Amino acid sequence: MRLETERLVLRSWESRDHAPLAAVLGDPEVRRFYPTIATPGQARAQLEFSIEKQAAVGFHFGAAELRSTGQFVGLVGIGYIPDETRAAIRGQPAVEIGWQFDKAFWGQGFAPEGARAWLDYGFTTLKLPEIVAFTFTGNVPSQRVMAKIGMVRDADADFEHPKLAPGHPLRAHVVYRISNPALGA
Ligand SMILES: CC(C)(COP(=O)(O)OP(=O)(O)OC[C@H]1O[C@@H](n2cnc3c(N)ncnc32)[C@H](O)[C@@H]1OP(=O)(O)O)[C@@H](O)C(=O)NCCC(=O)NCCS
């Protein structure tokens, strides 16, 4: 699995990604819209889960690195939505797109650049009918990325994240959607 954009290489996970991935997932600022930071062990488990999922179904997020230097800059990609979450979203969409980038690289358009390549892969190669994204209502930067890559908010699909307890301050989520342009509206 390898995609290239103007500035990024998007590729499958390798064990060398563990340290930089753990640094991103363990950063309280990166994770300010998540219920917790991830420990290094949880980052390892997430990396291994992604590798297994990719082997099983063909894709599951991936690493992003700079083409110019090979430096790890973050995580971006598409993956099947876990059943419990999927059931909470209007229309029960199958595949989501998501991203988490090292804050040293924020504000340079890397997330939309990587996400656009993943959307293209999902629509052109995998021929998926639709890709959605969802996030905490207050996560404006992530919603900016969704809008920049052509996704549109479906306000009727707002939902309370089922993996967070009722009353949790991060429970309210918004949904953005985009349909495969090659398959018509
Ligand atoms: C969301 C995120 C991936 C954006 O990546 P990016 O490569 O910086 O994307 P962009 O450069 O296009 O910036 C997108 C928005 O981020 C915000 N932003 C940019 N630089 C920022 C900074 N230094 N600090 C805080 N927010 C910033 C702005 O709202 C920007 O929108 P704008 O371009 O209209 O001003 C990144 O902020 C991130 O990793 N956040 C933490 C993880 C997360 O919330 N992931 C999504 C979970 S659903």
The ligand as a Gaussian input file, in Angstrom:
#p B3LYP/6-31G(d) Opt

LIG

0 1
 C       -7.143000      18.145000      12.288000
 C       -5.711000      18.124000      11.797000
 C       -5.420000      16.745000      11.208000
 C       -5.521000      19.204000      10.733000
 O       -4.328000      18.960000       9.997000
 P       -3.553000      20.093000       9.194000
 O       -2.543000      19.371000       8.342000
 O       -3.064000      21.108000      10.140000
 O       -4.690000      20.704000       8.274000
 P       -4.749000      22.194000       7.673000
 O       -3.395000      22.783000       7.514000
 O       -5.616000      22.114000       6.464000
 O       -5.517000      23.017000       8.785000
 C       -6.860000      22.657000       9.084000
 C       -7.350000      23.515000      10.228000
 O       -6.572000      23.239000      11.383000
 C       -6.536000      24.427000      12.204000
 N       -5.157000      24.718000      12.482000
 C       -4.157000      24.963000      11.593000
 N       -3.004000      25.159000      12.244000
 C       -3.274000      25.024000      13.554000
 C       -2.488000      25.103000      14.731000
 N       -1.171000      25.362000      14.665000
 N       -3.089000      24.912000      15.915000
 C       -4.390000      24.641000      16.001000
 N       -5.192000      24.528000      14.916000
 C       -4.629000      24.733000      13.718000
 C       -7.255000      25.511000      11.449000
 O       -8.605000      25.508000      11.924000
 C       -7.211000      25.001000      10.024000
 O       -8.274000      25.486000       9.258000
 P       -7.998000      26.719000       8.234000
 O       -6.973000      26.236000       7.264000
 O       -9.315000      26.978000       7.628000
 O       -7.469000      27.842000       9.085000
 C       -4.724000      18.377000      12.931000
 O       -5.120000      19.579000      13.546000
 C       -4.695000      17.265000      13.961000
 O       -3.962000      16.315000      13.833000
 N       -5.496000      17.432000      15.032000
 C       -5.519000      16.517000      16.148000
 C       -6.116000      15.172000      15.845000
 C       -7.570000      15.248000      15.462000
 O       -8.340000      15.995000      16.042000
 N       -7.904000      14.425000      14.471000
 C       -9.242000      14.336000      13.972000
 C      -10.061000      13.439000      14.805000
 S      -11.656000      13.184000      14.066000

